[in-house]
Structure formats: structure tokens, C-alpha cells
Amino acid sequence: MDPAEASSMINQGAGTPGSPVGLAQPQVSSVHMMMTNSNMRVVKEPRGFLKLLQFIFAIFAFATASGGGSHFQFSVTCNSSDPKMVDIYYSYPYKLEDVPVMNAFCTNKTQTVYPLVGNENSSAEYFVTIGVFAFLYSLVALTIYVFVEGQFGDKNLWSKADLFITTAFAIFWFTSSSAWAAAVADIKWSTYAPNVYTHGSIVQLCKNQGTVCTDGGLNSSYANLNVSILFGFLNFILWAGNIWFTYKETPWHAQRNEPAEKKYPSPALGTPTGMEGGTLSSPTGQI
């Protein structure tokens, strides 16, 4: 065997002391290292526990808002004939003016009308978008807290970014929840049956001679929409409260709480008062 080949084989097998020649050493995967160095205790701390609650509450917020569609009925009576029930369905993103209703409406031809008033899609989509992004960021932040944060040599950049993002989400939750609460109030007004046949585009049909429009007895359910508003403001409270705990992880909080002796070092021990700088100060007027 060529001496160079023999030397190469020895070097390949010499990864660790005592390993057999030519035997490849197992590689420790990065996933295994992350699991080994994970810190589950952070979930018990306020910062991690609040992130877990934010993750859960964000799901409830956007799920109840996007799933809050409903329907209601009103009846149309033509020339004292049997009343015809008209069903109106609406759902996310609550473009109410685009909700069509098809019915004969006292004629032999089926007509399409758009009886609802107002479009609340901008507020609804804003609220749901904030909920989805808050859900995703909470998941990412929890992953970093538990598996990655301990690997940072200098975590100042991450702690500052976490503080800024947490503050931004607190602001977004407040503005989106306020806008969504106003939008839900408008949805309730627009989908209340008596308002539909007195203010919507169907009013002209209901005013025809011999035509009477009345409540059909089936009203919309607003439970999901009301709950979504509640979860929206709860999310605001959670994110606003978490600002303090994320701030405590930043270097700004550490600098603010440094001991005074570290900021302003005292004179060396054993140096007499007045001897700083190597010169003994003498009393005034004495040599």
C-alpha cells in the first residue's frame, strides 16, 4: 500500500481518540442540538406564558370573525296572496351591498335585487389579517424562546426586535378591534329585517300597491361577531401587558438597573481623602 494512502486512512479514522481506524464518527444534527438545549422553563415565565396565550387567543379572534356569517328572513305578501319567504345569507368579508337576493317579488319573472346596505369588508379583513399575523408571530417567538434563544451569543438584537414587534401588535390590535366593533354595529343594523325592507334597494318593491313586507321570524345570529370583538380587545390587553416583560429582556433595562458603583467607580481603597491624583491637599492658609 502506498504510504500516502495509509496516512489518509489513518487521518480519516482519527476523529476522536480511541476510535477504530477508518470508522466514520456519527454527526450530531442541529435539530438534536436544539432539542437538547431547549428551555421549556421560559413558558412558565410571564414573557413566554403570555406569548402562549396570544397564540391561542389570536386563533379564536380571527376564526370567530371570519366564521360569523348568518342569514335572516322576511316575508313578501302580494295582493293578499300567501306570503313568500325571502332568505338573505351573508358572510365574511361582509360586502353587504354585493349580497344578491333572487325572488319572483310579486311577478312571474325572477328578479335579482341587492337589499342590504353598506360594505364592512375593509374592517373585517384588517381584523382577520392582524389575527393571522399575530398567530404566526407568537408561534415563531415561542419557538425562538424555547429552542433558539439560548444559542445566541448576543441576544440584544433579538430582544429589541421582540419589543418593537410586540408594541406594534398591541397598537394594531387596538385599532383593528375598534374598527371591527364599529363594523359589527353596522352589520347588525343592515341585517335587521325591518331595516332591510325600509332602507335597502328592495324598498321600492315593498312599496308597490298591494305588496306588504314583514318580518319573517328568523333573525340573524351575532354571537360569533360579538365574541370576536371580545377576543380582539383581550388580545390588545395581552400584547400591551407583554411590552413590559419583553422590555426587561433588552439591554436598555439592564443598563437602567446597573449598580451605581459600576457607573461611577469610587476611589481606590486605601487612598486618603484629598490624595487622588498623587497630591495631598493642604488646608487653606497652611503650608
MARKOL-824823 format. One record per residue: z, x, y of N, C-alpha, C in turn. Coordinates in nm, 3 decimals. Each point is the difference from the previous one (the first is absolute). Layout:
MARKOL-824823
SITE     n_w     n_u     n_v    ca_w    ca_u    ca_v     c_w     c_u     c_v
SITE       Z       X       Y       Z       X       Y       Z       X       Y
...
***
This chain:
MARKOL-824823
SITE     n_w     n_u     n_v    ca_w    ca_u    ca_v     c_w     c_u     c_v
SITE   0.000   0.086  -0.121   0.000  -0.086   0.121   0.000   0.088   0.124
SITE  -0.077  -0.042   0.096  -0.008   0.077   0.125   0.136  -0.004   0.071
SITE   0.048   0.113   0.052   0.132   0.002   0.066   0.010  -0.098   0.115
SITE  -0.112  -0.022   0.073   0.003  -0.093   0.114   0.025  -0.142  -0.048
SITE  -0.064  -0.040  -0.113   0.022  -0.135  -0.053   0.144  -0.019  -0.046
SITE   0.054   0.104  -0.065   0.140  -0.009  -0.046   0.095  -0.016   0.116
SITE  -0.026   0.075   0.108   0.086  -0.011   0.119  -0.009  -0.138   0.062
SITE  -0.122  -0.060   0.000  -0.017  -0.134   0.055   0.077  -0.103  -0.080
SITE  -0.004   0.010  -0.134   0.074  -0.094  -0.085   0.150   0.011   0.022
SITE   0.048   0.122   0.020   0.144   0.018   0.022   0.042  -0.062   0.132
SITE  -0.085   0.020   0.103   0.033  -0.056   0.131   0.000  -0.152  -0.002
SITE  -0.094  -0.062  -0.073  -0.005  -0.146  -0.009   0.123  -0.057  -0.068
SITE   0.056   0.071  -0.090   0.115  -0.051  -0.074   0.132   0.040   0.057
SITE  -0.004   0.075   0.109   0.124   0.051   0.056   0.046  -0.082   0.118
SITE  -0.021  -0.133  -0.004   0.039  -0.085   0.113   0.149   0.000   0.021
SITE   0.078  -0.003  -0.111   0.146   0.002   0.009   0.053   0.100  -0.099
SITE   0.114   0.059   0.030   0.056   0.097  -0.096   0.029  -0.065  -0.134
SITE  -0.037   0.066  -0.106   0.029  -0.049  -0.133  -0.102  -0.094  -0.056
SITE  -0.107  -0.034   0.076  -0.101  -0.092  -0.051  -0.094   0.072  -0.092
SITE  -0.047  -0.065  -0.106  -0.094   0.064  -0.092  -0.128   0.038   0.072
SITE  -0.059   0.111  -0.044  -0.123   0.047   0.061  -0.111  -0.100  -0.021
SITE  -0.072  -0.035   0.109  -0.114  -0.091  -0.009   0.036  -0.146   0.001
SITE   0.131  -0.037   0.007   0.041  -0.140  -0.001   0.007  -0.051   0.142
SITE  -0.081  -0.101   0.037  -0.003  -0.056   0.135   0.129  -0.074   0.029
SITE   0.052   0.015   0.119   0.124  -0.064   0.040  -0.027  -0.140   0.054
SITE   0.085  -0.098  -0.032  -0.020  -0.136   0.050   0.016  -0.004   0.151
SITE  -0.085  -0.080   0.067   0.003  -0.016   0.144   0.083  -0.124   0.037
SITE   0.088   0.015   0.095   0.083  -0.111   0.046  -0.081  -0.079   0.102
SITE  -0.025  -0.128  -0.028  -0.081  -0.082   0.089   0.077  -0.032   0.127
SITE  -0.078  -0.029   0.108   0.062  -0.036   0.127   0.074  -0.132  -0.010
SITE  -0.051  -0.093  -0.083   0.067  -0.129  -0.019   0.136   0.020  -0.063
SITE   0.006   0.090  -0.101   0.127   0.028  -0.066   0.100   0.063   0.097
SITE  -0.051   0.088   0.087   0.089   0.061   0.099   0.053  -0.104   0.098
SITE  -0.087  -0.095   0.041   0.044  -0.105   0.091   0.108  -0.087  -0.063
SITE  -0.020  -0.035  -0.127   0.100  -0.082  -0.068   0.130   0.075  -0.017
SITE  -0.009   0.130  -0.027   0.121   0.080  -0.020   0.080   0.012   0.129
SITE  -0.072   0.015   0.113   0.066   0.020   0.128   0.017  -0.130   0.079
SITE  -0.017  -0.115  -0.064   0.012  -0.128   0.071   0.144  -0.022   0.046
SITE   0.013  -0.073   0.107   0.130  -0.027   0.060   0.017  -0.151   0.012
SITE   0.052  -0.063  -0.104   0.020  -0.144   0.000   0.117  -0.042   0.086
SITE   0.084   0.094   0.039   0.115  -0.035   0.082  -0.041  -0.051   0.138
SITE  -0.120   0.038   0.045  -0.043  -0.042   0.133  -0.016  -0.152   0.008
SITE  -0.026  -0.065  -0.114  -0.014  -0.146   0.000   0.134  -0.067   0.028
SITE   0.111   0.069  -0.030   0.132  -0.054   0.027   0.042   0.023   0.145
SITE  -0.071   0.087   0.069   0.029   0.024   0.141  -0.066  -0.107   0.086
SITE   0.053  -0.025   0.121  -0.059  -0.106   0.085  -0.149   0.018   0.025
SITE  -0.043   0.124   0.023  -0.141   0.024   0.031  -0.090  -0.042  -0.116
SITE   0.036   0.039  -0.123  -0.082  -0.036  -0.115   0.016  -0.144  -0.041
SITE   0.123  -0.052   0.008   0.023  -0.139  -0.040  -0.073  -0.097   0.092
SITE  -0.001   0.030   0.130  -0.072  -0.086   0.093  -0.151   0.005  -0.025
SITE  -0.052   0.117  -0.036  -0.142   0.008  -0.033  -0.032  -0.087  -0.121
SITE   0.090  -0.004  -0.098  -0.021  -0.085  -0.117  -0.001  -0.147   0.040
SITE   0.092  -0.041   0.088   0.001  -0.138   0.047  -0.126  -0.031   0.081
SITE  -0.045   0.095   0.081  -0.122  -0.021   0.078  -0.121  -0.020  -0.091
SITE  -0.005   0.075  -0.108  -0.107  -0.014  -0.099  -0.003  -0.142  -0.057
SITE   0.116  -0.053  -0.035   0.008  -0.133  -0.062  -0.027  -0.110   0.103
SITE   0.062   0.011   0.117  -0.013  -0.105   0.101  -0.141  -0.006   0.057
SITE  -0.069   0.114   0.007  -0.139  -0.002   0.048  -0.089  -0.080  -0.094
SITE   0.024   0.012  -0.130  -0.079  -0.076  -0.098   0.020  -0.150   0.022
SITE   0.125  -0.041   0.017   0.028  -0.142   0.021  -0.062  -0.049   0.131
SITE   0.001   0.084   0.102  -0.052  -0.043   0.131  -0.148  -0.030  -0.007
SITE  -0.080   0.097  -0.048  -0.145  -0.026   0.003  -0.044  -0.095  -0.111
SITE   0.077  -0.007  -0.110  -0.036  -0.093  -0.108   0.022  -0.145   0.042
SITE   0.111  -0.028   0.066   0.026  -0.138   0.043  -0.092  -0.043   0.114
SITE  -0.037   0.097   0.087  -0.090  -0.035   0.110  -0.141  -0.029  -0.050
SITE  -0.049   0.084  -0.090  -0.137  -0.018  -0.049  -0.010  -0.113  -0.103
SITE   0.113  -0.040  -0.057  -0.002  -0.107  -0.099   0.055  -0.132   0.052
SITE  -0.003  -0.018   0.132   0.061  -0.119   0.058  -0.095  -0.115   0.026
SITE  -0.118   0.001  -0.063  -0.094  -0.110   0.018   0.053  -0.131  -0.057
SITE  -0.049  -0.110   0.053   0.047  -0.131  -0.045  -0.109  -0.103   0.030
SITE   0.032  -0.125  -0.018  -0.095  -0.106   0.033   0.077  -0.127   0.034
SITE  -0.069  -0.092   0.064   0.061  -0.127   0.038  -0.110  -0.107  -0.003
SITE   0.042  -0.124   0.019  -0.093  -0.113  -0.007   0.018  -0.093   0.119
SITE  -0.107  -0.064   0.035   0.009  -0.119   0.085  -0.105  -0.099  -0.050
SITE   0.017  -0.125   0.032  -0.088  -0.105  -0.053  -0.088  -0.056   0.112
SITE  -0.120  -0.041  -0.040  -0.095  -0.062   0.092  -0.035  -0.137  -0.055
SITE   0.023  -0.102   0.080  -0.033  -0.137  -0.039  -0.117  -0.048   0.085
SITE  -0.107  -0.045  -0.066  -0.121  -0.042   0.070  -0.018  -0.152  -0.015
SITE   0.006  -0.071   0.114  -0.025  -0.144   0.001   0.083  -0.076  -0.103
SITE   0.127   0.033  -0.002   0.097  -0.068  -0.087  -0.028   0.020  -0.148
SITE  -0.080   0.099  -0.035  -0.023   0.030  -0.141   0.114   0.085  -0.053
SITE  -0.008   0.032  -0.128   0.105   0.085  -0.058   0.002   0.136   0.069
SITE   0.119   0.053   0.028   0.008   0.130   0.069  -0.052   0.114  -0.089
SITE  -0.063   0.095   0.063  -0.049   0.120  -0.069   0.090   0.118   0.038
SITE   0.044   0.071  -0.102   0.088   0.114   0.024  -0.084   0.124   0.031
SITE   0.039   0.071   0.103  -0.067   0.124   0.039   0.097   0.116  -0.020
SITE  -0.040   0.096  -0.086   0.083   0.117  -0.027  -0.050   0.118   0.083
SITE   0.093   0.070   0.062  -0.033   0.119   0.078   0.080   0.118  -0.055
SITE  -0.071   0.102  -0.047   0.062   0.121  -0.055  -0.020   0.115   0.099
SITE   0.101   0.082   0.014  -0.009   0.119   0.084   0.081   0.112  -0.064
SITE  -0.036   0.123   0.030   0.066   0.115  -0.062  -0.022   0.123   0.087
SITE   0.056   0.112  -0.045  -0.016   0.127   0.070  -0.148   0.036   0.008
SITE  -0.050   0.047   0.113   0.071   0.048   0.121   0.017  -0.107   0.109
SITE  -0.004  -0.127  -0.036   0.032  -0.111   0.091  -0.098  -0.010   0.117
SITE  -0.128   0.007  -0.033  -0.103  -0.031   0.100  -0.020  -0.152  -0.001
SITE   0.089  -0.069   0.067   0.009  -0.145  -0.014  -0.125  -0.071   0.050
SITE  -0.059   0.049   0.107  -0.119  -0.067   0.054  -0.120   0.008  -0.095
SITE   0.007   0.090  -0.098  -0.110   0.016  -0.095   0.025  -0.075  -0.131
SITE   0.107  -0.078  -0.007   0.030  -0.076  -0.123  -0.084  -0.127   0.000
SITE  -0.094  -0.014  -0.096  -0.087  -0.119   0.000   0.061  -0.115  -0.079
SITE  -0.036  -0.120   0.038   0.038  -0.121  -0.074  -0.127  -0.083  -0.019
SITE  -0.027  -0.033  -0.124  -0.120  -0.079  -0.031   0.043  -0.137  -0.050
SITE  -0.054  -0.104   0.063   0.034  -0.136  -0.041  -0.107  -0.094   0.054
SITE  -0.002  -0.121  -0.055  -0.098  -0.099   0.046   0.035  -0.054   0.138
SITE   0.129  -0.009   0.033   0.045  -0.043   0.131  -0.071  -0.128   0.048
SITE   0.013  -0.102  -0.077  -0.048  -0.133   0.036  -0.153  -0.009   0.008
SITE  -0.069   0.096  -0.059  -0.146  -0.006  -0.006  -0.042   0.025  -0.144
SITE  -0.125  -0.025  -0.027  -0.051   0.026  -0.134  -0.036   0.147  -0.023
SITE   0.002   0.080   0.107  -0.034   0.140  -0.011   0.127   0.085   0.013
SITE   0.007   0.103  -0.083   0.114   0.090   0.008  -0.013   0.088   0.124
SITE   0.105   0.005   0.078   0.000   0.080   0.122   0.099   0.115  -0.014
SITE  -0.032   0.109   0.066   0.090   0.116   0.004   0.056   0.013   0.141
SITE   0.132   0.001   0.009   0.066   0.016   0.130   0.102   0.113  -0.012
SITE   0.042   0.052   0.114   0.100   0.106   0.007   0.116  -0.053   0.082
SITE   0.096  -0.065  -0.069   0.100  -0.079   0.073   0.116   0.079   0.059
SITE   0.021   0.126  -0.044   0.119   0.073   0.045  -0.027   0.074   0.130
SITE   0.109   0.035   0.067  -0.008   0.066   0.130   0.069   0.135  -0.009
SITE  -0.067   0.106   0.053   0.064   0.131   0.010  -0.032   0.093  -0.115
SITE  -0.005   0.128   0.031  -0.016   0.106  -0.100   0.115   0.099   0.015
SITE   0.074   0.019  -0.107   0.116   0.089   0.003  -0.022   0.122  -0.088
SITE  -0.125   0.035  -0.026  -0.030   0.109  -0.093   0.043   0.137   0.053
SITE  -0.008   0.022   0.132   0.035   0.132   0.053   0.148   0.031  -0.021
SITE   0.087  -0.096   0.028   0.144   0.021  -0.021   0.032   0.012  -0.148
SITE  -0.064  -0.082  -0.082   0.025   0.005  -0.144  -0.043   0.133  -0.059
SITE  -0.118   0.046   0.037  -0.050   0.127  -0.056   0.081   0.118   0.052
SITE   0.043  -0.006   0.124   0.086   0.107   0.054   0.130   0.009  -0.078
SITE   0.064  -0.114  -0.025   0.127  -0.002  -0.073  -0.018   0.051  -0.142
SITE  -0.102  -0.047  -0.069  -0.021   0.040  -0.139  -0.037   0.148  -0.008
SITE  -0.079   0.050   0.094  -0.037   0.142   0.000   0.122   0.089   0.018
SITE   0.089  -0.035   0.093   0.122   0.077   0.018   0.084  -0.002  -0.129
SITE   0.006  -0.116  -0.065   0.076  -0.009  -0.125  -0.056   0.090  -0.108
SITE  -0.131   0.004  -0.013  -0.063   0.083  -0.104   0.023   0.148   0.028
SITE  -0.021   0.042   0.125   0.019   0.142   0.033   0.147   0.040  -0.009
SITE   0.091  -0.089   0.036   0.143   0.030  -0.014   0.038   0.014  -0.147
SITE  -0.056  -0.084  -0.083   0.024   0.010  -0.145  -0.049   0.135  -0.053
SITE  -0.120   0.042   0.040  -0.056   0.126  -0.048   0.079   0.120   0.052
SITE   0.036  -0.003   0.128   0.075   0.114   0.054   0.138   0.011  -0.063
SITE   0.066  -0.111  -0.023   0.133   0.004  -0.064  -0.009   0.063  -0.138
SITE  -0.106  -0.033  -0.073  -0.019   0.058  -0.133  -0.022   0.150   0.009
SITE  -0.085   0.042   0.095  -0.026   0.144   0.017   0.127   0.073   0.043
SITE   0.073  -0.057   0.096   0.122   0.065   0.050   0.105   0.013  -0.111
SITE   0.016  -0.103  -0.081   0.095   0.008  -0.111  -0.039   0.110  -0.099
SITE  -0.129   0.011  -0.028  -0.048   0.104  -0.091   0.031   0.138   0.055
SITE  -0.022   0.017   0.130   0.029   0.130   0.063   0.149   0.028  -0.001
SITE   0.082  -0.100   0.032   0.145   0.019  -0.001   0.049   0.049  -0.136
SITE  -0.048  -0.064  -0.105   0.055   0.024  -0.133  -0.060   0.124  -0.065
SITE  -0.132   0.019   0.009  -0.066   0.102  -0.079  -0.049   0.122   0.079
SITE  -0.025  -0.015   0.127  -0.069   0.106   0.074   0.087   0.066   0.105
SITE   0.089  -0.074   0.062   0.074   0.051   0.115   0.078   0.125  -0.032
SITE   0.054   0.010  -0.120   0.077   0.119  -0.039  -0.084   0.124  -0.014
SITE  -0.133  -0.014  -0.009  -0.088   0.114  -0.015  -0.043   0.059   0.134
SITE   0.030  -0.072   0.109  -0.041   0.049   0.131   0.084   0.122   0.039
SITE  -0.066   0.108   0.040   0.074   0.112   0.054   0.057  -0.035   0.137
SITE  -0.081  -0.068   0.081   0.041  -0.045   0.132  -0.044  -0.145   0.014
SITE   0.095  -0.092  -0.006  -0.034  -0.142   0.001   0.007  -0.061   0.139
SITE   0.003   0.082   0.105   0.010  -0.052   0.136  -0.120  -0.087   0.037
SITE  -0.120   0.045  -0.040  -0.121  -0.075   0.035   0.001  -0.137  -0.067
SITE   0.039  -0.006  -0.126   0.004  -0.128  -0.071   0.107  -0.091   0.059
SITE   0.118   0.053   0.034   0.107  -0.084   0.054  -0.039  -0.058   0.135
SITE  -0.071   0.078   0.083  -0.046  -0.052   0.129  -0.106  -0.108  -0.020
SITE  -0.094   0.025  -0.091  -0.104  -0.100  -0.026   0.061  -0.129  -0.054
SITE   0.099   0.012  -0.087   0.066  -0.119  -0.056   0.069  -0.080   0.111
SITE   0.061   0.069   0.095   0.066  -0.068   0.112  -0.102  -0.074   0.085
SITE  -0.110   0.064   0.036  -0.101  -0.063   0.085  -0.064  -0.120  -0.070
SITE  -0.032   0.015  -0.128  -0.064  -0.111  -0.072   0.097  -0.117  -0.016
SITE   0.125   0.029  -0.030   0.100  -0.106  -0.013   0.016  -0.077   0.132
SITE   0.004   0.073   0.111   0.010  -0.065   0.131  -0.122  -0.086   0.029
SITE  -0.119   0.052  -0.034  -0.123  -0.076   0.024  -0.001  -0.129  -0.081
SITE   0.042   0.006  -0.126   0.002  -0.120  -0.082   0.101  -0.101   0.050
SITE   0.112   0.045   0.054   0.098  -0.094   0.058  -0.064  -0.078   0.115
SITE  -0.076   0.070   0.084  -0.069  -0.066   0.111  -0.107  -0.096  -0.051
SITE  -0.078   0.046  -0.098  -0.106  -0.085  -0.055   0.056  -0.126  -0.066
SITE   0.112   0.014  -0.071   0.058  -0.117  -0.066   0.048  -0.102   0.104
SITE   0.056   0.047   0.110   0.048  -0.093   0.102  -0.117  -0.075   0.065
SITE  -0.103   0.074   0.039  -0.114  -0.063   0.068  -0.077  -0.092  -0.095
SITE  -0.021   0.043  -0.123  -0.076  -0.083  -0.094   0.078  -0.123  -0.041
SITE   0.131   0.012  -0.018   0.082  -0.116  -0.038   0.008  -0.101   0.114
SITE   0.008   0.049   0.124   0.003  -0.091   0.115  -0.133  -0.075   0.013
SITE  -0.110   0.075  -0.014  -0.131  -0.065   0.008  -0.021  -0.098  -0.114
SITE   0.046   0.036  -0.119  -0.016  -0.087  -0.116   0.086  -0.126   0.014
SITE   0.119   0.011   0.055   0.086  -0.118   0.020  -0.069  -0.098   0.095
SITE  -0.061   0.051   0.107  -0.073  -0.089   0.092  -0.121  -0.062  -0.070
SITE  -0.068   0.078  -0.084  -0.116  -0.053  -0.072   0.039  -0.109  -0.099
SITE   0.113   0.018  -0.068   0.046  -0.101  -0.095   0.032  -0.131   0.072
SITE   0.058   0.010   0.119   0.027  -0.122   0.078  -0.130  -0.073   0.032
SITE  -0.105   0.075   0.033  -0.129  -0.063   0.028  -0.062  -0.059  -0.127
SITE   0.017   0.068  -0.112  -0.052  -0.053  -0.127   0.067  -0.132  -0.034
SITE   0.130  -0.007   0.020   0.072  -0.124  -0.029  -0.051  -0.115   0.088
SITE  -0.024   0.029   0.126  -0.049  -0.105   0.090  -0.141  -0.043  -0.041
SITE  -0.086   0.096  -0.032  -0.140  -0.032  -0.030  -0.018  -0.070  -0.134
SITE   0.094   0.018  -0.092  -0.013  -0.060  -0.133   0.092  -0.119  -0.019
SITE   0.058  -0.048   0.108   0.078  -0.124  -0.007  -0.099  -0.116   0.013
SITE  -0.005  -0.085  -0.103  -0.106  -0.100  -0.011  -0.022  -0.083   0.127
SITE   0.104  -0.055   0.063  -0.026  -0.078   0.123  -0.069   0.080   0.109
SITE   0.025   0.131   0.007  -0.068   0.082   0.101  -0.146   0.023  -0.036
SITE  -0.032  -0.004  -0.129  -0.137   0.026  -0.043  -0.093  -0.111   0.048
SITE   0.038  -0.126  -0.025  -0.091  -0.108   0.037   0.023  -0.052   0.142
SITE   0.082   0.076   0.077   0.012  -0.033   0.143  -0.046   0.114   0.089
SITE  -0.018   0.122  -0.056  -0.040   0.114   0.081  -0.119   0.076  -0.059
SITE  -0.026  -0.010  -0.129  -0.108   0.076  -0.061  -0.136  -0.061   0.027
SITE  -0.103   0.063  -0.057  -0.136  -0.048   0.021  -0.027  -0.133  -0.070
SITE   0.092  -0.041  -0.086  -0.017  -0.126  -0.071   0.043  -0.120   0.086
SITE   0.053   0.028   0.118   0.051  -0.106   0.087  -0.108  -0.103   0.030
SITE  -0.123   0.046   0.029  -0.106  -0.093   0.035  -0.031  -0.096  -0.114
SITE   0.009   0.050  -0.124  -0.024  -0.088  -0.115   0.111  -0.103  -0.013
SITE   0.124   0.043   0.025   0.112  -0.092  -0.014   0.005  -0.102   0.113
SITE  -0.072   0.025   0.108  -0.001  -0.094   0.113  -0.111  -0.104  -0.011
SITE  -0.084   0.012  -0.101  -0.107  -0.099  -0.017   0.059  -0.138  -0.023
SITE  -0.071  -0.101   0.043   0.047  -0.137  -0.016   0.013  -0.034  -0.148
SITE   0.113  -0.052  -0.037   0.025  -0.037  -0.138   0.051   0.112  -0.086
SITE   0.018   0.119   0.056   0.049   0.116  -0.076   0.144   0.029   0.039
SITE   0.085   0.016  -0.101   0.142   0.028   0.022   0.037   0.124  -0.082
SITE   0.059   0.101   0.066   0.047   0.121  -0.068   0.153   0.001   0.001
SITE   0.057   0.022  -0.116   0.147   0.001  -0.012   0.042   0.115  -0.090
SITE   0.131   0.025   0.003   0.057   0.105  -0.085  -0.017  -0.039  -0.146
SITE  -0.041   0.099  -0.082  -0.023  -0.029  -0.141   0.122   0.014  -0.088
SITE   0.110   0.046   0.054   0.123   0.011  -0.078   0.022   0.136  -0.062
SITE  -0.102   0.088  -0.002   0.016   0.134  -0.055  -0.005   0.100   0.116
SITE   0.111   0.067   0.025   0.009   0.094   0.112   0.000   0.144  -0.050
SITE  -0.031   0.090   0.089  -0.005   0.143  -0.034   0.140   0.053  -0.031
SITE   0.003   0.103  -0.083   0.124   0.071  -0.028  -0.002   0.132   0.076
SITE   0.104   0.024   0.078   0.006   0.121   0.081   0.108   0.096  -0.048
SITE   0.047  -0.017  -0.122   0.111   0.083  -0.050  -0.039   0.147  -0.002
SITE  -0.117   0.032  -0.055  -0.042   0.140  -0.008  -0.013   0.062   0.138
SITE  -0.055  -0.074   0.095  -0.018   0.054   0.135   0.135   0.026   0.067
SITE   0.094  -0.092  -0.018   0.133   0.019   0.059   0.070   0.122  -0.061
SITE  -0.013   0.016  -0.132   0.063   0.114  -0.067  -0.064   0.131   0.045
SITE  -0.131  -0.002   0.021  -0.068   0.123   0.043   0.051   0.046   0.136
SITE   0.027  -0.095   0.090   0.056   0.037   0.131   0.137   0.064  -0.017
SITE   0.082  -0.059  -0.087   0.133   0.055  -0.026  -0.009   0.142  -0.052
SITE  -0.089   0.023  -0.097  -0.014   0.135  -0.055  -0.057   0.096   0.103
SITE  -0.084  -0.050   0.090  -0.054   0.087   0.105   0.109   0.056   0.089
SITE   0.091  -0.085   0.045   0.108   0.048   0.087   0.105   0.079  -0.078
SITE   0.019  -0.031  -0.128   0.089   0.082  -0.082  -0.056   0.141  -0.015
SITE  -0.132   0.009  -0.014  -0.062   0.132  -0.007   0.020   0.076   0.130
SITE  -0.011  -0.069   0.112   0.024   0.066   0.129   0.142   0.056   0.005
SITE   0.099  -0.078  -0.044   0.139   0.047   0.002   0.016   0.122  -0.091
SITE  -0.062  -0.003  -0.117   0.012   0.112  -0.094  -0.061   0.128   0.058
SITE  -0.120  -0.012   0.056  -0.066   0.119   0.052   0.070   0.051   0.126
SITE   0.047  -0.090   0.085   0.072   0.043   0.120   0.131   0.068  -0.037
SITE   0.071  -0.055  -0.100   0.124   0.062  -0.044  -0.020   0.134  -0.066
SITE  -0.115   0.020  -0.061  -0.026   0.126  -0.070  -0.039   0.112   0.095
SITE  -0.026  -0.032   0.126  -0.035   0.105   0.097   0.113   0.102   0.013
SITE   0.124  -0.050   0.002   0.113   0.092   0.016   0.012   0.095  -0.119
SITE  -0.018  -0.051  -0.120   0.018   0.084  -0.119  -0.114   0.100  -0.016
SITE  -0.120  -0.034   0.044  -0.108   0.098  -0.002   0.018   0.103   0.111
SITE   0.057  -0.043   0.114   0.027   0.095   0.108   0.103   0.105  -0.043
SITE   0.098  -0.040  -0.079   0.102   0.094  -0.045  -0.056   0.112  -0.086
SITE  -0.119  -0.018  -0.058  -0.062   0.103  -0.083  -0.082   0.099   0.082
SITE  -0.020  -0.026   0.128  -0.085   0.085   0.082   0.081   0.117   0.056
SITE  -0.067   0.108   0.039   0.072   0.113   0.061   0.062  -0.035   0.134
SITE  -0.051  -0.104   0.068   0.056  -0.040   0.128   0.146  -0.043  -0.015
SITE   0.028  -0.075  -0.107   0.138  -0.043  -0.023   0.088   0.119  -0.037
SITE  -0.052   0.094  -0.077   0.078   0.117  -0.039   0.032   0.087   0.121
SITE  -0.097   0.017   0.091   0.025   0.080   0.120   0.102  -0.066   0.091
SITE  -0.006  -0.131   0.007   0.092  -0.071   0.088   0.144   0.012  -0.048
SITE   0.019   0.017  -0.132   0.134   0.004  -0.057   0.043   0.140  -0.039
SITE  -0.067   0.103   0.050   0.043   0.137  -0.027   0.136   0.025   0.064
SITE   0.087   0.080  -0.066   0.129   0.033   0.062  -0.020   0.074   0.131
SITE   0.093  -0.019   0.093  -0.013   0.060   0.133   0.003   0.152  -0.007
SITE   0.076   0.058  -0.095   0.010   0.145  -0.007  -0.130   0.064  -0.044
SITE  -0.087  -0.080  -0.070  -0.130   0.054  -0.039  -0.096  -0.001   0.118
SITE   0.013  -0.101   0.087  -0.086  -0.007   0.117   0.041   0.104   0.105
SITE   0.133   0.017   0.019   0.049   0.092   0.101   0.099   0.096  -0.066
SITE  -0.045   0.112  -0.053   0.089   0.093  -0.072   0.110   0.054   0.092
SITE   0.118   0.007  -0.054   0.113   0.053   0.076  -0.003   0.153  -0.003
SITE   0.073   0.067   0.089   0.005   0.148  -0.001   0.054   0.052  -0.132
SITE  -0.036   0.125  -0.030   0.044   0.060  -0.127   0.151   0.006  -0.006
SITE   0.053  -0.017  -0.122   0.144   0.004  -0.019   0.052   0.138   0.035
SITE   0.114   0.004   0.065   0.062   0.128   0.034  -0.042   0.053   0.134
SITE  -0.092  -0.064   0.068  -0.042   0.045   0.132   0.092  -0.061   0.105
SITE   0.073   0.079   0.075   0.092  -0.057   0.101  -0.076  -0.076   0.105
SITE   0.066  -0.103   0.054  -0.061  -0.078   0.106  -0.030   0.089   0.119
SITE  -0.122  -0.009   0.049  -0.041   0.083   0.112  -0.066   0.129  -0.043
SITE  -0.003   0.030  -0.135  -0.060   0.123  -0.050  -0.143  -0.020  -0.045
SITE  -0.054  -0.128   0.007  -0.135  -0.023  -0.044  -0.093   0.085   0.084
SITE  -0.089   0.070  -0.063  -0.092   0.086   0.072   0.051   0.142   0.011
SITE   0.124   0.028  -0.053   0.048   0.138  -0.005   0.081   0.043   0.121
SITE   0.027  -0.086   0.094   0.074   0.035   0.122   0.121  -0.090   0.013
SITE   0.116   0.059   0.019   0.123  -0.076   0.020   0.008  -0.043   0.145
SITE   0.005  -0.130   0.022   0.008  -0.049   0.137   0.140   0.021   0.053
SITE   0.014   0.041   0.120   0.130   0.027   0.061   0.036  -0.115   0.092
SITE   0.130  -0.023   0.018   0.040  -0.107   0.092  -0.048   0.031   0.141
SITE  -0.018  -0.103   0.075  -0.050   0.013   0.136   0.095   0.082   0.083
SITE  -0.057   0.102   0.069   0.082   0.082   0.092   0.073   0.113  -0.067
SITE  -0.010   0.020  -0.136   0.071   0.107  -0.070  -0.102   0.098  -0.053
SITE   0.039   0.130   0.002  -0.087   0.108  -0.048   0.050   0.041  -0.139
***
